[in-house]
């Protein structure tokens, strides 16, 4: 069974979705550890309650990005993960760090990349008046919120949407597609090859719906 390490900075709802999928038998992975760069991350308590090893490396205690990333890599490597899963990990990672985990580092971002990298994606989508918004799971490259796309889920943007309602609609899809993408990796079907995403033997069951049913 593949080992994964999850990196968080806050609430950890995507991490919870991964734990729930594992517990439901839908995600055959060993969650070796959850690591946060913020001591107050709520997700740390959730992970500990689920019996998962937790670590906190406070980025403020390090001289700079490279020093923090080196310590983070050492901590991660102690758990020998096959895959490192960024789940709301709100730190820009150095090029050296990203290269070290080439093909083994995935992220989820709350927009249909390459639209709206960075922060406040839902408000920006509303401001731009887009009709379709969503989320993206991708392999990480040194550029912020960028990299070969593994899976995306789209949702409609409604006339009366607020930032909160749109956030909730997208988050529900994040919780669906992240366990799916990690499962593909755990099954040995997903890999990065010459900078392209390869998914072996995709089936209809892998197809992700566009504009899912409204709640
Ligand atoms: C999620 O919406 C995730 O997509 C986003 O942070 C949130 C974390 O929520 N990540 C990014 O913006 C990365 N650029 P969570 O802690 O409840 O999973």
py3Dmol code that shows the C-alpha trace and the ligand (Angstrom):
import py3Dmol

protein = """\
ATOM      1  CA  UNK A   1       0.000   0.000   0.000  1.00  0.00           C
ATOM      2  CA  UNK A   2       1.306   3.449  -0.862  1.00  0.00           C
ATOM      3  CA  UNK A   3       2.319   5.909   1.825  1.00  0.00           C
ATOM      4  CA  UNK A   4       1.135   9.487   1.663  1.00  0.00           C
ATOM      5  CA  UNK A   5       1.989  12.578   3.690  1.00  0.00           C
ATOM      6  CA  UNK A   6      -0.521  15.442   3.761  1.00  0.00           C
ATOM      7  CA  UNK A   7       0.548  19.063   4.209  1.00  0.00           C
ATOM      8  CA  UNK A   8      -1.934  21.576   5.597  1.00  0.00           C
ATOM      9  CA  UNK A   9      -2.005  25.144   6.897  1.00  0.00           C
ATOM     10  CA  UNK A  10      -5.482  25.465   8.364  1.00  0.00           C
ATOM     11  CA  UNK A  11      -8.904  23.883   8.574  1.00  0.00           C
ATOM     12  CA  UNK A  12      -7.987  20.716   6.744  1.00  0.00           C
ATOM     13  CA  UNK A  13     -11.341  19.851   5.184  1.00  0.00           C
ATOM     14  CA  UNK A  14      -9.636  18.338   2.134  1.00  0.00           C
ATOM     15  CA  UNK A  15      -7.467  16.300   4.481  1.00  0.00           C
ATOM     16  CA  UNK A  16     -10.660  15.156   6.220  1.00  0.00           C
ATOM     17  CA  UNK A  17     -12.118  14.110   2.863  1.00  0.00           C
ATOM     18  CA  UNK A  18      -9.023  11.987   2.255  1.00  0.00           C
ATOM     19  CA  UNK A  19      -9.276  10.403   5.710  1.00  0.00           C
ATOM     20  CA  UNK A  20     -12.988   9.727   5.178  1.00  0.00           C
ATOM     21  CA  UNK A  21     -12.322   8.113   1.800  1.00  0.00           C
ATOM     22  CA  UNK A  22      -9.639   5.934   3.359  1.00  0.00           C
ATOM     23  CA  UNK A  23     -11.989   4.947   6.184  1.00  0.00           C
ATOM     24  CA  UNK A  24     -14.748   4.132   3.686  1.00  0.00           C
ATOM     25  CA  UNK A  25     -12.403   1.777   1.844  1.00  0.00           C
ATOM     26  CA  UNK A  26     -12.301   4.029  -1.231  1.00  0.00           C
ATOM     27  CA  UNK A  27      -8.705   5.141  -0.843  1.00  0.00           C
ATOM     28  CA  UNK A  28      -6.148   2.376  -0.351  1.00  0.00           C
ATOM     29  CA  UNK A  29      -3.335   4.436   1.203  1.00  0.00           C
ATOM     30  CA  UNK A  30      -1.496   4.661   4.466  1.00  0.00           C
ATOM     31  CA  UNK A  31      -1.695   8.266   5.676  1.00  0.00           C
ATOM     32  CA  UNK A  32       1.732   8.303   7.318  1.00  0.00           C
ATOM     33  CA  UNK A  33       1.580  11.860   8.650  1.00  0.00           C
ATOM     34  CA  UNK A  34      -0.069  15.251   8.507  1.00  0.00           C
ATOM     35  CA  UNK A  35       2.334  18.184   8.652  1.00  0.00           C
ATOM     36  CA  UNK A  36       1.397  21.833   9.172  1.00  0.00           C
ATOM     37  CA  UNK A  37       3.440  25.008   8.885  1.00  0.00           C
ATOM     38  CA  UNK A  38       1.090  26.685  11.359  1.00  0.00           C
ATOM     39  CA  UNK A  39       0.835  25.567  14.980  1.00  0.00           C
ATOM     40  CA  UNK A  40      -2.796  26.729  15.171  1.00  0.00           C
ATOM     41  CA  UNK A  41      -3.984  24.713  12.153  1.00  0.00           C
ATOM     42  CA  UNK A  42      -7.288  23.153  13.156  1.00  0.00           C
ATOM     43  CA  UNK A  43      -6.611  20.197  10.899  1.00  0.00           C
ATOM     44  CA  UNK A  44      -3.788  19.054  13.193  1.00  0.00           C
ATOM     45  CA  UNK A  45      -6.296  18.200  15.945  1.00  0.00           C
ATOM     46  CA  UNK A  46      -8.556  16.441  13.466  1.00  0.00           C
ATOM     47  CA  UNK A  47      -5.660  14.320  12.202  1.00  0.00           C
ATOM     48  CA  UNK A  48      -4.500  13.474  15.717  1.00  0.00           C
ATOM     49  CA  UNK A  49      -8.040  12.440  16.662  1.00  0.00           C
ATOM     50  CA  UNK A  50      -7.999  10.116  13.657  1.00  0.00           C
ATOM     51  CA  UNK A  51      -4.840   8.513  15.047  1.00  0.00           C
ATOM     52  CA  UNK A  52      -2.521   9.960  12.393  1.00  0.00           C
ATOM     53  CA  UNK A  53       0.986  11.162  13.266  1.00  0.00           C
ATOM     54  CA  UNK A  54       1.156  14.954  13.205  1.00  0.00           C
ATOM     55  CA  UNK A  55       4.062  17.353  12.984  1.00  0.00           C
ATOM     56  CA  UNK A  56       4.241  21.126  13.006  1.00  0.00           C
ATOM     57  CA  UNK A  57       7.114  23.095  11.520  1.00  0.00           C
ATOM     58  CA  UNK A  58       6.419  26.763  12.141  1.00  0.00           C
ATOM     59  CA  UNK A  59       7.827  28.581   9.126  1.00  0.00           C
ATOM     60  CA  UNK A  60       8.343  31.697  11.259  1.00  0.00           C
ATOM     61  CA  UNK A  61      11.057  29.870  13.204  1.00  0.00           C
ATOM     62  CA  UNK A  62      13.268  29.554  10.100  1.00  0.00           C
ATOM     63  CA  UNK A  63      15.658  32.079   8.581  1.00  0.00           C
ATOM     64  CA  UNK A  64      14.067  31.904   5.139  1.00  0.00           C
ATOM     65  CA  UNK A  65      12.260  29.854   2.547  1.00  0.00           C
ATOM     66  CA  UNK A  66      15.192  27.600   1.674  1.00  0.00           C
ATOM     67  CA  UNK A  67      15.930  26.783   5.329  1.00  0.00           C
ATOM     68  CA  UNK A  68      12.260  26.047   6.010  1.00  0.00           C
ATOM     69  CA  UNK A  69      11.886  23.916   2.903  1.00  0.00           C
ATOM     70  CA  UNK A  70      14.993  21.890   3.838  1.00  0.00           C
ATOM     71  CA  UNK A  71      13.583  21.172   7.298  1.00  0.00           C
ATOM     72  CA  UNK A  72      10.189  20.368   5.794  1.00  0.00           C
ATOM     73  CA  UNK A  73      11.734  17.931   3.312  1.00  0.00           C
ATOM     74  CA  UNK A  74      13.656  16.217   6.100  1.00  0.00           C
ATOM     75  CA  UNK A  75      10.466  15.847   8.120  1.00  0.00           C
ATOM     76  CA  UNK A  76       8.518  14.538   5.110  1.00  0.00           C
ATOM     77  CA  UNK A  77      11.246  12.093   4.103  1.00  0.00           C
ATOM     78  CA  UNK A  78      11.211  10.620   7.612  1.00  0.00           C
ATOM     79  CA  UNK A  79       7.817   9.152   6.660  1.00  0.00           C
ATOM     80  CA  UNK A  80       9.062   7.841   3.277  1.00  0.00           C
ATOM     81  CA  UNK A  81       5.959   8.883   1.321  1.00  0.00           C
ATOM     82  CA  UNK A  82       5.235   7.781  -2.237  1.00  0.00           C
ATOM     83  CA  UNK A  83       3.139  10.926  -2.635  1.00  0.00           C
ATOM     84  CA  UNK A  84       3.077  14.319  -0.915  1.00  0.00           C
ATOM     85  CA  UNK A  85      -0.402  15.835  -0.900  1.00  0.00           C
ATOM     86  CA  UNK A  86      -0.777  19.601  -0.476  1.00  0.00           C
ATOM     87  CA  UNK A  87      -4.209  20.186   1.045  1.00  0.00           C
ATOM     88  CA  UNK A  88      -4.592  23.893   1.697  1.00  0.00           C
ATOM     89  CA  UNK A  89      -0.860  24.266   2.336  1.00  0.00           C
ATOM     90  CA  UNK A  90      -0.512  28.013   1.915  1.00  0.00           C
ATOM     91  CA  UNK A  91       3.226  28.381   1.365  1.00  0.00           C
ATOM     92  CA  UNK A  92       5.143  29.101  -1.799  1.00  0.00           C
ATOM     93  CA  UNK A  93       7.640  26.258  -2.186  1.00  0.00           C
ATOM     94  CA  UNK A  94      11.203  26.725  -3.409  1.00  0.00           C
ATOM     95  CA  UNK A  95      12.257  25.275  -6.746  1.00  0.00           C
ATOM     96  CA  UNK A  96      14.614  22.811  -5.035  1.00  0.00           C
ATOM     97  CA  UNK A  97      11.792  21.455  -2.899  1.00  0.00           C
ATOM     98  CA  UNK A  98       9.468  21.037  -5.849  1.00  0.00           C
ATOM     99  CA  UNK A  99      12.138  19.312  -7.955  1.00  0.00           C
ATOM    100  CA  UNK A 100      12.917  16.893  -5.129  1.00  0.00           C
ATOM    101  CA  UNK A 101       9.342  15.598  -5.287  1.00  0.00           C
ATOM    102  CA  UNK A 102       8.969  15.711  -9.049  1.00  0.00           C
ATOM    103  CA  UNK A 103       5.976  13.573 -10.015  1.00  0.00           C
ATOM    104  CA  UNK A 104       5.222  12.872  -6.337  1.00  0.00           C
ATOM    105  CA  UNK A 105       3.770  16.229  -5.285  1.00  0.00           C
ATOM    106  CA  UNK A 106       0.141  17.179  -5.904  1.00  0.00           C
ATOM    107  CA  UNK A 107      -1.959  20.203  -5.013  1.00  0.00           C
ATOM    108  CA  UNK A 108      -5.602  21.201  -5.059  1.00  0.00           C
ATOM    109  CA  UNK A 109      -6.532  24.720  -6.071  1.00  0.00           C
ATOM    110  CA  UNK A 110      -9.975  26.345  -5.890  1.00  0.00           C
ATOM    111  CA  UNK A 111     -10.280  27.438  -9.514  1.00  0.00           C
ATOM    112  CA  UNK A 112     -10.188  26.000 -12.995  1.00  0.00           C
ATOM    113  CA  UNK A 113      -6.495  26.583 -13.602  1.00  0.00           C
ATOM    114  CA  UNK A 114      -4.910  28.298 -15.421  1.00  0.00           C
ATOM    115  CA  UNK A 115      -7.644  30.800 -14.506  1.00  0.00           C
ATOM    116  CA  UNK A 116      -7.321  32.467 -11.114  1.00  0.00           C
ATOM    117  CA  UNK A 117      -4.073  31.258  -9.579  1.00  0.00           C
ATOM    118  CA  UNK A 118      -3.325  32.765  -6.151  1.00  0.00           C
ATOM    119  CA  UNK A 119      -5.788  33.922  -3.505  1.00  0.00           C
ATOM    120  CA  UNK A 120      -9.467  34.987  -3.367  1.00  0.00           C
ATOM    121  CA  UNK A 121     -10.314  32.833  -6.377  1.00  0.00           C
ATOM    122  CA  UNK A 122     -14.074  32.767  -5.766  1.00  0.00           C
ATOM    123  CA  UNK A 123     -14.481  36.520  -5.419  1.00  0.00           C
ATOM    124  CA  UNK A 124     -12.324  37.042  -8.491  1.00  0.00           C
ATOM    125  CA  UNK A 125     -14.484  34.594 -10.441  1.00  0.00           C
ATOM    126  CA  UNK A 126     -17.581  36.562  -9.368  1.00  0.00           C
ATOM    127  CA  UNK A 127     -15.937  39.880 -10.251  1.00  0.00           C
ATOM    128  CA  UNK A 128     -15.034  38.586 -13.722  1.00  0.00           C
ATOM    129  CA  UNK A 129     -18.560  37.310 -14.280  1.00  0.00           C
ATOM    130  CA  UNK A 130     -17.475  33.822 -15.359  1.00  0.00           C
ATOM    131  CA  UNK A 131     -20.307  31.322 -15.754  1.00  0.00           C
ATOM    132  CA  UNK A 132     -18.293  28.232 -14.902  1.00  0.00           C
ATOM    133  CA  UNK A 133     -15.884  27.935 -11.989  1.00  0.00           C
ATOM    134  CA  UNK A 134     -14.400  24.986 -10.124  1.00  0.00           C
ATOM    135  CA  UNK A 135     -11.304  23.321  -8.786  1.00  0.00           C
ATOM    136  CA  UNK A 136      -8.177  21.646 -10.083  1.00  0.00           C
ATOM    137  CA  UNK A 137      -5.902  18.874  -8.843  1.00  0.00           C
ATOM    138  CA  UNK A 138      -2.468  19.123 -10.441  1.00  0.00           C
ATOM    139  CA  UNK A 139       1.105  17.986 -10.162  1.00  0.00           C
ATOM    140  CA  UNK A 140       3.158  20.808  -8.683  1.00  0.00           C
ATOM    141  CA  UNK A 141       5.768  22.737 -10.668  1.00  0.00           C
ATOM    142  CA  UNK A 142       7.902  25.599  -9.361  1.00  0.00           C
ATOM    143  CA  UNK A 143       5.368  28.167 -10.666  1.00  0.00           C
ATOM    144  CA  UNK A 144       2.610  29.090  -8.189  1.00  0.00           C
ATOM    145  CA  UNK A 145      -0.667  27.184  -8.693  1.00  0.00           C
ATOM    146  CA  UNK A 146       0.584  25.706 -11.923  1.00  0.00           C
ATOM    147  CA  UNK A 147       1.335  22.286 -13.285  1.00  0.00           C
ATOM    148  CA  UNK A 148       0.010  19.354 -15.285  1.00  0.00           C
ATOM    149  CA  UNK A 149      -3.694  18.969 -14.578  1.00  0.00           C
ATOM    150  CA  UNK A 150      -4.861  15.621 -13.167  1.00  0.00           C
ATOM    151  CA  UNK A 151      -8.559  16.320 -12.721  1.00  0.00           C
ATOM    152  CA  UNK A 152     -10.919  19.272 -12.615  1.00  0.00           C
ATOM    153  CA  UNK A 153     -14.501  19.671 -11.504  1.00  0.00           C
ATOM    154  CA  UNK A 154     -16.669  22.509 -12.729  1.00  0.00           C
ATOM    155  CA  UNK A 155     -19.656  24.164 -11.120  1.00  0.00           C
ATOM    156  CA  UNK A 156     -22.065  26.773 -12.461  1.00  0.00           C
ATOM    157  CA  UNK A 157     -21.869  30.338 -11.188  1.00  0.00           C
ATOM    158  CA  UNK A 158     -25.378  31.536 -10.382  1.00  0.00           C
ATOM    159  CA  UNK A 159     -26.713  35.071 -10.619  1.00  0.00           C
ATOM    160  CA  UNK A 160     -27.337  35.308  -6.897  1.00  0.00           C
ATOM    161  CA  UNK A 161     -24.085  33.705  -5.812  1.00  0.00           C
ATOM    162  CA  UNK A 162     -22.064  35.275  -3.030  1.00  0.00           C
ATOM    163  CA  UNK A 163     -18.453  34.482  -2.277  1.00  0.00           C
ATOM    164  CA  UNK A 164     -19.673  32.129   0.467  1.00  0.00           C
ATOM    165  CA  UNK A 165     -22.167  30.229  -1.662  1.00  0.00           C
ATOM    166  CA  UNK A 166     -19.687  29.786  -4.501  1.00  0.00           C
ATOM    167  CA  UNK A 167     -16.941  28.730  -2.076  1.00  0.00           C
ATOM    168  CA  UNK A 168     -19.216  26.055  -0.626  1.00  0.00           C
ATOM    169  CA  UNK A 169     -20.217  24.744  -4.059  1.00  0.00           C
ATOM    170  CA  UNK A 170     -16.591  24.453  -5.174  1.00  0.00           C
ATOM    171  CA  UNK A 171     -15.420  22.980  -1.856  1.00  0.00           C
ATOM    172  CA  UNK A 172     -17.945  20.149  -2.156  1.00  0.00           C
ATOM    173  CA  UNK A 173     -16.314  19.257  -5.472  1.00  0.00           C
ATOM    174  CA  UNK A 174     -12.813  19.532  -4.006  1.00  0.00           C
ATOM    175  CA  UNK A 175     -13.797  16.902  -1.480  1.00  0.00           C
ATOM    176  CA  UNK A 176     -14.874  14.669  -4.317  1.00  0.00           C
ATOM    177  CA  UNK A 177     -12.012  15.002  -6.764  1.00  0.00           C
ATOM    178  CA  UNK A 178      -9.029  15.012  -4.406  1.00  0.00           C
ATOM    179  CA  UNK A 179      -9.664  11.509  -3.029  1.00  0.00           C
ATOM    180  CA  UNK A 180     -10.296  10.375  -6.608  1.00  0.00           C
ATOM    181  CA  UNK A 181      -6.945  11.705  -7.860  1.00  0.00           C
ATOM    182  CA  UNK A 182      -5.046  10.246  -4.902  1.00  0.00           C
ATOM    183  CA  UNK A 183      -6.791   6.930  -5.467  1.00  0.00           C
ATOM    184  CA  UNK A 184      -5.584   6.865  -9.069  1.00  0.00           C
ATOM    185  CA  UNK A 185      -2.052   7.357  -7.791  1.00  0.00           C
ATOM    186  CA  UNK A 186      -2.504   4.715  -5.081  1.00  0.00           C
ATOM    187  CA  UNK A 187      -3.681   2.239  -7.716  1.00  0.00           C
ATOM    188  CA  UNK A 188      -0.508   2.900  -9.703  1.00  0.00           C
ATOM    189  CA  UNK A 189      -2.527   4.257 -12.627  1.00  0.00           C
ATOM    190  CA  UNK A 190      -1.515   7.908 -12.450  1.00  0.00           C
ATOM    191  CA  UNK A 191       1.908   9.322 -13.234  1.00  0.00           C
ATOM    192  CA  UNK A 192       3.736  12.265 -14.687  1.00  0.00           C
ATOM    193  CA  UNK A 193       5.551  11.396 -17.906  1.00  0.00           C
ATOM    194  CA  UNK A 194       7.588  14.011 -19.803  1.00  0.00           C
ATOM    195  CA  UNK A 195       5.580  16.727 -18.112  1.00  0.00           C
ATOM    196  CA  UNK A 196       2.221  15.180 -19.121  1.00  0.00           C
ATOM    197  CA  UNK A 197      -0.327  13.448 -16.942  1.00  0.00           C
ATOM    198  CA  UNK A 198      -0.876   9.777 -17.775  1.00  0.00           C
ATOM    199  CA  UNK A 199      -3.864   7.874 -16.408  1.00  0.00           C
ATOM    200  CA  UNK A 200      -3.944   4.181 -17.288  1.00  0.00           C
ATOM    201  CA  UNK A 201      -7.182   2.470 -18.180  1.00  0.00           C
ATOM    202  CA  UNK A 202      -9.614   5.308 -17.471  1.00  0.00           C
ATOM    203  CA  UNK A 203     -13.184   4.104 -17.174  1.00  0.00           C
ATOM    204  CA  UNK A 204     -16.525   5.844 -17.160  1.00  0.00           C
ATOM    205  CA  UNK A 205     -16.434   5.600 -13.371  1.00  0.00           C
ATOM    206  CA  UNK A 206     -13.423   7.951 -13.444  1.00  0.00           C
ATOM    207  CA  UNK A 207     -15.251  10.615 -15.414  1.00  0.00           C
ATOM    208  CA  UNK A 208     -15.842  13.722 -13.375  1.00  0.00           C
ATOM    209  CA  UNK A 209     -19.095  15.504 -13.916  1.00  0.00           C
ATOM    210  CA  UNK A 210     -19.271  19.018 -15.204  1.00  0.00           C
ATOM    211  CA  UNK A 211     -21.800  21.293 -13.576  1.00  0.00           C
ATOM    212  CA  UNK A 212     -23.038  18.804 -11.005  1.00  0.00           C
ATOM    213  CA  UNK A 213     -26.556  18.849  -9.666  1.00  0.00           C
ATOM    214  CA  UNK A 214     -27.315  21.905  -7.609  1.00  0.00           C
ATOM    215  CA  UNK A 215     -27.920  21.300  -3.949  1.00  0.00           C
TER     216      UNK A 215
END
"""
ligand_1 = """\
18
LIG
C -9.091 24.778 -0.252
O -10.156 25.452 -0.862
C -7.932 24.607 -1.213
O -8.328 24.382 -2.519
C -7.234 25.931 -1.071
O -7.283 26.225 0.296
C -8.473 25.645 0.844
C -8.061 24.824 2.040
O -9.181 24.338 2.721
N -5.893 25.878 -1.570
C -5.297 26.875 -2.225
O -5.804 27.961 -2.376
C -3.900 26.550 -2.719
N -3.471 27.558 -3.633
P -9.061 23.111 3.705
O -7.938 23.448 4.694
O -10.388 23.048 4.385
O -8.751 21.890 2.891
"""
view = py3Dmol.view(width=600, height=400)
view.addModel(protein, "pdb")
view.setStyle({"model": 0}, {"cartoon": {"style": "trace"}})
view.addModel(ligand_1, "xyz")
view.setStyle({"model": 1}, {"stick": {}})
view.zoomTo()
view.show()
